[in-house]
């Protein structure tokens, strides 16, 4: 990671709602952000849509984005996990890879949580990318709010078996006004965070809201 400046971030799956929201927020906070996609052209189209004075945004293929970045964030659908990770495995060796993936599918229009065999999507990422420093975060941050100009009234729980990676990702959260980072400990706890996303989707549909989570009783 480059010690003299903020880390360069790559958003793999950066053309979707969550990816574009994270990209815009990080770029607005002064980070250099690379939007990755299976199609470099589509990534560049997203950059042109998000571009604004002072924002450092680039569009590349997923592999090139992962090669260029210091920290890689995954905002891909769970169903695309295997294919996408196979294409970036060599590019992420020794780098922090953040899974923002919530394994949720819709059956008859209803959200249903998927139980990955590895325990969680983040743990599956760690198995598929053995040379990466895998962390889990951002699953519970609403994509609609990310795309807005509102402060994020939410906690972001970060888990990782690599303590330094966990703290580096917690530092990223400070780029979002209104958000607070909390350590969830080891990567195995990502299972509980991911499952909460399904509940939030259900609540948002019932109350026509864009909810997040707040953990009470913790001051930091």
GIJOFEN-V420042 format. One record per residue. N is the residue number from 1. PSI is psi in degrees with one decimal (none if undefined). Layout:
BEGIN
n:N psi:PSI
n:N psi:PSI
END
This chain:
BEGIN
n:1 psi:143.4
n:2 psi:117.8
n:3 psi:-21.8
n:4 psi:-3.0
n:5 psi:177.3
n:6 psi:147.9
n:7 psi:147.0
n:8 psi:131.6
n:9 psi:140.0
n:10 psi:132.5
n:11 psi:103.8
n:12 psi:120.6
n:13 psi:27.5
n:14 psi:-0.4
n:15 psi:-5.5
n:16 psi:174.3
n:17 psi:-47.2
n:18 psi:-42.5
n:19 psi:-44.8
n:20 psi:-36.5
n:21 psi:-46.2
n:22 psi:-43.0
n:23 psi:-47.1
n:24 psi:-42.7
n:25 psi:-45.8
n:26 psi:-40.4
n:27 psi:-39.9
n:28 psi:-29.8
n:29 psi:2.9
n:30 psi:9.1
n:31 psi:147.6
n:32 psi:123.8
n:33 psi:132.1
n:34 psi:123.0
n:35 psi:122.9
n:36 psi:147.6
n:37 psi:161.5
n:38 psi:-30.2
n:39 psi:116.5
n:40 psi:-33.9
n:41 psi:-42.1
n:42 psi:-37.3
n:43 psi:-41.8
n:44 psi:-35.4
n:45 psi:-39.4
n:46 psi:-40.3
n:47 psi:-43.8
n:48 psi:-33.6
n:49 psi:-35.0
n:50 psi:-12.6
n:51 psi:139.7
n:52 psi:156.5
n:53 psi:131.5
n:54 psi:-8.3
n:55 psi:130.1
n:56 psi:94.3
n:57 psi:139.9
n:58 psi:157.4
n:59 psi:130.9
n:60 psi:171.5
n:61 psi:159.9
n:62 psi:-44.5
n:63 psi:-46.8
n:64 psi:-37.8
n:65 psi:-43.7
n:66 psi:-37.1
n:67 psi:-39.2
n:68 psi:-26.6
n:69 psi:161.4
n:70 psi:-38.9
n:71 psi:133.5
n:72 psi:127.4
n:73 psi:132.3
n:74 psi:116.2
n:75 psi:30.5
n:76 psi:158.4
n:77 psi:149.5
n:78 psi:-35.5
n:79 psi:-22.6
n:80 psi:7.2
n:81 psi:-53.0
n:82 psi:-50.0
n:83 psi:-43.2
n:84 psi:-44.8
n:85 psi:-32.0
n:86 psi:-31.7
n:87 psi:-16.5
n:88 psi:2.5
n:89 psi:-47.8
n:90 psi:-29.0
n:91 psi:-16.9
n:92 psi:9.2
n:93 psi:125.0
n:94 psi:-1.6
n:95 psi:159.3
n:96 psi:126.3
n:97 psi:122.4
n:98 psi:118.5
n:99 psi:115.9
n:100 psi:22.6
n:101 psi:129.7
n:102 psi:114.8
n:103 psi:88.2
n:104 psi:138.6
n:105 psi:162.7
n:106 psi:124.5
n:107 psi:118.7
n:108 psi:36.5
n:109 psi:2.7
n:110 psi:136.5
n:111 psi:132.5
n:112 psi:127.3
n:113 psi:139.4
n:114 psi:140.1
n:115 psi:100.3
n:116 psi:145.6
n:117 psi:-31.3
n:118 psi:-11.3
n:119 psi:-39.5
n:120 psi:165.3
n:121 psi:-40.1
n:122 psi:-39.6
n:123 psi:-32.9
n:124 psi:-39.0
n:125 psi:-43.6
n:126 psi:-37.5
n:127 psi:-38.3
n:128 psi:-21.1
n:129 psi:68.9
n:130 psi:-20.2
n:131 psi:-0.8
n:132 psi:161.7
n:133 psi:94.7
n:134 psi:134.7
n:135 psi:169.1
n:136 psi:132.3
n:137 psi:165.6
n:138 psi:2.5
n:139 psi:-30.0
n:140 psi:6.8
n:141 psi:122.5
n:142 psi:130.1
n:143 psi:-36.7
n:144 psi:-43.3
n:145 psi:-36.3
n:146 psi:-37.7
n:147 psi:-10.7
n:148 psi:-179.7
n:149 psi:8.6
n:150 psi:151.6
n:151 psi:150.3
n:152 psi:108.0
n:153 psi:77.0
n:154 psi:155.9
n:155 psi:145.6
n:156 psi:114.9
n:157 psi:126.6
n:158 psi:128.6
n:159 psi:148.9
n:160 psi:150.0
n:161 psi:-11.1
n:162 psi:107.3
n:163 psi:-39.6
n:164 psi:-39.9
n:165 psi:-41.5
n:166 psi:-45.9
n:167 psi:-33.8
n:168 psi:-40.2
n:169 psi:-36.6
n:170 psi:-35.7
n:171 psi:-35.7
n:172 psi:-36.1
n:173 psi:-29.6
n:174 psi:-11.8
n:175 psi:-14.1
n:176 psi:107.5
n:177 psi:132.7
n:178 psi:-13.6
n:179 psi:146.4
n:180 psi:134.1
n:181 psi:140.3
n:182 psi:139.5
n:183 psi:126.1
n:184 psi:9.6
n:185 psi:-141.2
n:186 psi:164.4
n:187 psi:-27.5
n:188 psi:-27.4
n:189 psi:-10.9
n:190 psi:-25.2
n:191 psi:-44.3
n:192 psi:-37.2
n:193 psi:-45.5
n:194 psi:-41.1
n:195 psi:-29.2
n:196 psi:-29.0
n:197 psi:-42.3
n:198 psi:-42.6
n:199 psi:-42.1
n:200 psi:-38.2
n:201 psi:-43.2
n:202 psi:-46.6
n:203 psi:-41.2
n:204 psi:-35.5
n:205 psi:-39.9
n:206 psi:-44.8
n:207 psi:3.4
n:208 psi:54.2
n:209 psi:-179.6
n:210 psi:77.5
n:211 psi:160.1
n:212 psi:-158.4
n:213 psi:146.4
n:214 psi:130.6
n:215 psi:119.8
n:216 psi:161.1
n:217 psi:4.6
n:218 psi:125.9
n:219 psi:132.0
n:220 psi:none
END
